């Protein structure tokens, strides 16, 4: 091995910290963009086998208002009137809440 020529493995190893920082930054940015508000409009995600009627019933029972349906039948766009809405709707079967953007945005299906 020549002393002046760097090994290919060492070059790859040098890039790993930068790649890890870039990946971490992308993950944090995705979480920040999709973080639900404490109160207000949000997407409420239920199990895929939950019907739209059951999901809407859980939202209303938790004290939320139905805003719209979404592109996915197990996601309802809801308006939480207070900061406890997210916790209450999870107690009634929702998996989690997200910002009402992207796949969790309304489609204008309810009138």
ABEGO torsion letter per residue (X at the ends): XBAABBBAAAAAAAAAAAAAAAAAAAAAAAAAAABBBABEBBBBBBBAABBAAAAAAAAAAAGBBBABBBABAABBBBBBABAAAAAAAAAAGBABBBBBBEAABBAGABX
